[in-house]
Amino acid sequence: MLPLPALHTARTVIRLPTDADVPLLQHYRVDNREHFAPWEPLREESWYDADACWRFVATALTDAREDRAYPLLVLDPEQHEILASITLANVTRGIFQACHAGYGTAARWQGQGIMFEALQAVLELAFGPLGLHRVMANYQPYNERSAALLERLGFEKEGLARAYLKINGRWRDHVLTACINPHG
């Protein structure tokens, strides 16, 4: 599905990573290690080194080219800092036309509306050029910020999946939500 155009919002540029982003990505991972720990799988120490970031970029571009996933960076307008990340993962075509959205905001950008702004743009991409019908996003039941964000974006609760994902070393329940393409 490449080339995928960069998305521009009032305060961000959203795009696929490039090799030039490796130092920014490593900085983002290291700086937000503790912040993301409650919401992510346990990470090997190597996750935080430059080689892992190089592999991430290569895999991201391959996944986008093959229409499997779209790992996007949310950067400041000058593209000097990663503010957040959003991935449209598990893209399924055929009669489903759906994906899962995962996202995270850097600790210092929490609570400033960056993720709302970025996810609005990514949903327009998903329902427009990518031609998806359904975007699913799941969150741990006690994650009130994600619950409020997704509701504000038009995601509807569809259920509870018990012991759904192994997060931070433990199987965690998740609230299942989805947003349906408003254009049909």
ChimeraX attribute file (.defattr): number of C-alpha atoms within 10 A of each C-alpha:
attribute: neighborCount
match mode: 1-to-1
recipient: residues
	/A:1	15
	/A:2	12
	/A:3	9
	/A:4	14
	/A:5	11
	/A:6	13
	/A:7	17
	/A:8	17
	/A:9	16
	/A:10	10
	/A:11	14
	/A:12	23
	/A:13	21
	/A:14	26
	/A:15	20
	/A:16	23
	/A:17	22
	/A:18	14
	/A:19	13
	/A:20	10
	/A:21	19
	/A:22	20
	/A:23	15
	/A:24	18
	/A:25	25
	/A:26	20
	/A:27	18
	/A:28	20
	/A:29	19
	/A:30	14
	/A:31	15
	/A:32	16
	/A:33	16
	/A:34	11
	/A:35	16
	/A:36	16
	/A:37	14
	/A:38	13
	/A:39	17
	/A:40	15
	/A:41	15
	/A:42	14
	/A:43	12
	/A:44	7
	/A:45	8
	/A:46	10
	/A:47	15
	/A:48	18
	/A:49	16
	/A:50	16
	/A:51	13
	/A:52	16
	/A:53	23
	/A:54	20
	/A:55	12
	/A:56	19
	/A:57	21
	/A:58	14
	/A:59	14
	/A:60	21
	/A:61	20
	/A:62	16
	/A:63	19
	/A:64	21
	/A:65	15
	/A:66	13
	/A:67	17
	/A:68	18
	/A:69	23
	/A:70	28
	/A:71	23
	/A:72	22
	/A:73	26
	/A:74	30
	/A:75	22
	/A:76	19
	/A:77	14
	/A:78	9
	/A:79	15
	/A:80	10
	/A:81	17
	/A:82	23
	/A:83	23
	/A:84	23
	/A:85	23
	/A:86	22
	/A:87	19
	/A:88	23
	/A:89	20
	/A:90	15
	/A:91	21
	/A:92	16
	/A:93	14
	/A:94	6
	/A:95	7
	/A:96	11
	/A:97	16
	/A:98	26
	/A:99	24
	/A:100	18
	/A:101	22
	/A:102	15
	/A:103	18
	/A:104	19
	/A:105	22
	/A:106	20
	/A:107	16
	/A:108	11
	/A:109	13
	/A:110	14
	/A:111	11
	/A:112	10
	/A:113	12
	/A:114	21
	/A:115	24
	/A:116	15
	/A:117	16
	/A:118	25
	/A:119	20
	/A:120	14
	/A:121	17
	/A:122	21
	/A:123	20
	/A:124	15
	/A:125	16
	/A:126	21
	/A:127	21
	/A:128	13
	/A:129	11
	/A:130	16
	/A:131	14
	/A:132	22
	/A:133	20
	/A:134	21
	/A:135	22
	/A:136	21
	/A:137	23
	/A:138	25
	/A:139	21
	/A:140	20
	/A:141	14
	/A:142	11
	/A:143	12
	/A:144	11
	/A:145	12
	/A:146	18
	/A:147	20
	/A:148	11
	/A:149	15
	/A:150	22
	/A:151	15
	/A:152	11
	/A:153	14
	/A:154	14
	/A:155	21
	/A:156	17
	/A:157	17
	/A:158	12
	/A:159	11
	/A:160	16
	/A:161	14
	/A:162	11
	/A:163	12
	/A:164	15
	/A:165	18
	/A:166	14
	/A:167	17
	/A:168	15
	/A:169	13
	/A:170	11
	/A:171	13
	/A:172	17
	/A:173	19
	/A:174	20
	/A:175	19
	/A:176	19
	/A:177	21
	/A:178	21
	/A:179	20
	/A:180	17
	/A:181	17
	/A:182	9
	/A:183	7
	/A:184	7
